[in-house]
Amino acid sequence: MNLPFDEADFVRRVDVILDGVAQSIRKDFEETVKTFRDKPDFYIFVRDEDRVVVGTLDEVYGYLNDGTRIRYAIMSADFKAKTKSGRLKAAPGQGGLMRIDTKHPRPGIKARKFDARIAKKWEKKIVNIFKNKKF
């Protein structure tokens, strides 16, 4: 089929935009752990013509993101979490882990849902990026 534009040039331009989006999404994930001492690595696992998958293989980050039913960590009395559900930026926090007590489970970790919030943010942004782009 004879197209009224250079298809290869169009695909290259879309690739550049999606590469930038993938990097920006990775930076959004990095903001969620900015104040952490032990920061997980975030990777762009998939970036093809219709999707971007960014995340980490870090187990502890998974507990924060997805939440847990119970926990065994006993935190110091002055403990203040660095993250909160509904917020993408990490705060300084306070206190820390005192010990692990597997005999006395405590209420679980409330899911932060970083991945869902970042996805929602970028669903809106990516539409506007392509809507305002002149090819």
N, C-alpha and C positions, 0 to 999 in steps of 0.2 A: 504494500500500500504506500502511496506517495503522500507523505505528511507535509503540512505547510510550514514546518520548522525542522531544525536539525535535531533529530531524536537523540543522538549520542551526546550532543551538547546539553540538551535538556536533562538527561540522566546524570551527567556529571554535576550539573548545578544542584539537582535534588540530593545527590550523594554528599556534596559539600555541606548542604543545609542539615541533613540528617546526622552527619559526623559531628557538627557543632552542637546539635541538640543532645546527642549521646554524651558528649563531654560535659555539657551543662547539667544534665541529669546526674552524672557522676559527682559533679561538684555539689549538687543539692544533697546527695547522700553524705558527702564528706562534712557538710555543715552540721549534720545531726550528731557528729562525734567530735566536733572541733575542740572541745575542752577535755576530751578523754586523754588519759595518760597512755593507754594501750589502744591505739586506733586500728580498726580493721581496714583492710584494703578493699576497695570497690573496683569492680571490673565491668567492662562492656562485654557481656557474654554473646549477645546477638545484635547485629545492626544490619538489617536487610531492607529491601524496598518498602516494606510496610510495617516494620516494628523495630523497636529498640528495647533490649533487655539489659538492665544494669542492676547489679547487686553485689553481694558478698557471700563468701562461704563461711564467715565467722559465726560460730555457734552462739556466743553470748549476744551478738547483735540480733540474731534470730529470736532469742528470748525476749529482748526489748521490743522488737518490732511486732512479733506475734503474740506476746504475752505468755504466761504460764498459769496453770491451774493452782500449783503449789510452788513453794520455794523452800530451800533449806538454808539459805544464807541468813546469818544474823548480822544485822548492821549496827554500827555504833549509834548511841543515843542522839548524837547531833547530826545524823545522816540526813542529807537533802539531795534528792536525785538531780542529776544533770539534765535529764530530759523529762518531758511531760507529753502526755497524749494530746495530739492536736497541735503540737508545736514542732517545727522543723529545725530550729536552732538550739544547740546545746548551750546550757548555762554553766557557770562555774561549779555548782554543787558543793557538798560539804560532807565530811566524815567518810566512812567507808566500811568495808567488810571486816567484821570482828572474827567470825568463825563460821564453819559449816556444821549444822546440827541435823543429821538425817533422822534422828529419833523423834524430833518435834517439828513436823512440817508447819509452815506458816502460810498465810494467804499468798496467792501467786502475784506475779508481776502484771500490772495493767498494760495491755497492748498499746504501743505507741503508734502503730500503723503508719510508719514513715513511708513505706512503699506505696500505700494507697493514696496518701496525701500528695506525694510527689507525682504519681501518675495522674491524679486529678488536675493538678497544677499544669502539667504539660499537655494534657488533652486539649485544654483551652488555648494554651500558648501556640501549639504547633499549627492549629487551624489558622490562627491569626498570622503566623509567620508565612504560611503558604498563600493565604488570601492577599497579603500585602506585597508579595514578591512578584516582580515583573520578570518573566522569562523571555 
